[in-house]
Amino acid sequence: MPSPQTLSEADRRLLAGWAADCAEHVLPLFEAEAPDDERMRDAIARTRAFGRGELDTAGEIRRRFLAGRAAGAVTSPAAAAAARAGTQAAAVAHMGAHALGAAAYAAKAVGLATPEPDAAFHEVRWQLDRLTTPTRAALRQLPPLGEDSAGPLGPGLLATGVLADVIRHIQADITAG
């Protein structure tokens, strides 16, 4: 039985566009440090193409790890978090819950890059403003952070620190709205 974090292929394709938006919004933080590294830009473009139905699921599941290596090409925590946002977006083809990971890492990247105390919160607000009614409905199907161990919303990296705070904030917003 698949994890409830997987979602249907149609829902993953729907969430791919939002996850790509989140990652693309912080792409400049990565590219400032690695301007010639095309992996994040390519991952975001592929995520969008997957969302439009132009790429098959199996192929994108195999390719999702290519983007992950880009985080090792940068030294600043903000640039690495931006790279991880792109990696999470690319992984939406595998599990819909990775869309929340893309949003969380993007907010973390902004928080690390900006001295303003509410920078990460403002990024989350930007992300929430881009949710459509169908995207909100797809995200509502995901289990709350920490309630299902079979996926990215389990006890791993997304369940700690600012990443967990962002995901809980997004999940509370989509549940309320």
N, C-alpha and C positions, 0 to 999 in steps of 0.2 A: 504494500500500500504506500503510495507516495506521501511525502510530507505535506501538511497543509501550507507550508511555506513555498511550495513549488508553484501553485496556481495553474490554471489552464494555460495553454499556449496563447490563446487569444488575450488573456489578461496580462501575460508576460509581454506580449507585443505592445499592448497598450501602455504598460508601465515603462517600457524601454525608452519611449520619447521623453517622459518626465525625468527618468534617471539620467539620460543624456543631457538634458537641460541643466540639471544640478551639476554634473561633472564639467560641462562646457563653461559654466559660469565661473569656475575656479581654474580653468585651464591656463589663464595667464600666469598664475602663481607657479605652475610647473614650467611653462615655457620661458619664464624669466630666467630660470636657472638652466634649462636644457632646451635652448631655442631650436636646435637642429634635430631633436628627438621627436619623431613623428608618431611614436607609439600611442600616446594619449589621444592625439587628434584622430588617428586611425581608429582607435577603439570607440571613440564617440561616434564617428561616422558609421562604423559598422553597427553600433547599437541602434542608431536611428534607422539604418537600412533594415535591420532585423525587425524593428517596430513597424516598418511599412510593409513587411512581408516579402522583402526582396532577398533575404538570406534565410537559409534553413536552420532549424534549431540545432540539429546534431553538429553541423559545421561550426556554429558559433559557440557551442558548449566546448568543443575542442580548442577553439582559438582564444577563449576567455583568459587563459593564463599568459598569453603573450603580453598583454598590457601590464600585468602585475610586475614584470621585471623592471618597468620604468621607475618605480619608486626607489630602486637601488641606484639609479643614475643621478640622483640629486642628494644634496646634503641638508638642506633646511627642512625642519619638521613641517612647515606649511606646504612646501613643494611636494614632499612625500605624501602628505595627506591628500593633496590635490590629485596626485597620481593614483592613490588608492580609491578616490571617488570615481575616476575613470575605470579602474579595474572592477569595482563593484557594479558600475553601469553595464560593463561588458558581460558580467555574470548574470544579468537578468534573464538572458536566454535559458539559463540553467534553472534558476529559482527566482520567482518574483520578489521574494523578500530582499534580494540584493538591491532593489530600488531604494529601500530605506537605508541600506549601507552607503549607497552613493550620496544620498542626501546628508547623512551623518558625517561622512568624511569631508564633504564639501563645506559644511558648517564648521567643522574642526579646522580645516585649512584656513578659512577666513578668520576664525578666532585666533589662530596662531600668527597670522600675517598682519593683523590689525591691532594696535594697542587699545582701541576703544573697547571697554568692558562688555558692551552689548553687541559686539560685531557678529558673533555666532548666532545670536537670537535674531538679528536683522536678516541674516542669510536664511534662516529657517522661515521667517516671514515671507521672504522673496520666493522661496520654494513652495510654500503653501499657497501663495497667490497664483501659482502656475498650475495648480491641480484643477483638472476638469471634474465634472460630476462623475463620468465613467471611471476616471483614474482614482478618485476618492473611493468609489465603490469597490474597485479592485483591491486597493490597499486595506479596506475594511475587512476583507476576507482573511487577511493574515492574522495569525495568533498574536496576542500581546507579547512583547519582548520577554523572554525568559520562560514562557509557558510551554514551549515545544523544543526539545533538544535536537531535533533532526533538521538542522539548517542554520543559516546565519543568525537567526534571532534566538538561538540557544545560548548556552553558557560561554560562548567564545568572546572574541574581541569586541563585537558590537554591543555586548551586554555590560560594558564597563565605562566609567568616566563620562566624558563629554559625548561620546558616541551614543551611549545609553540614554543620556539626558535628551539628546536631539530626537532619537527614535521615540522615546516616551512622549515627548512634546508633540511630535507629528501624529502619533497614534491617538493621543488625547484629542487633538484638533479634529481629526477625521471622524472620530467616534461622536464628538459633540456636534459636528456640522453635517 
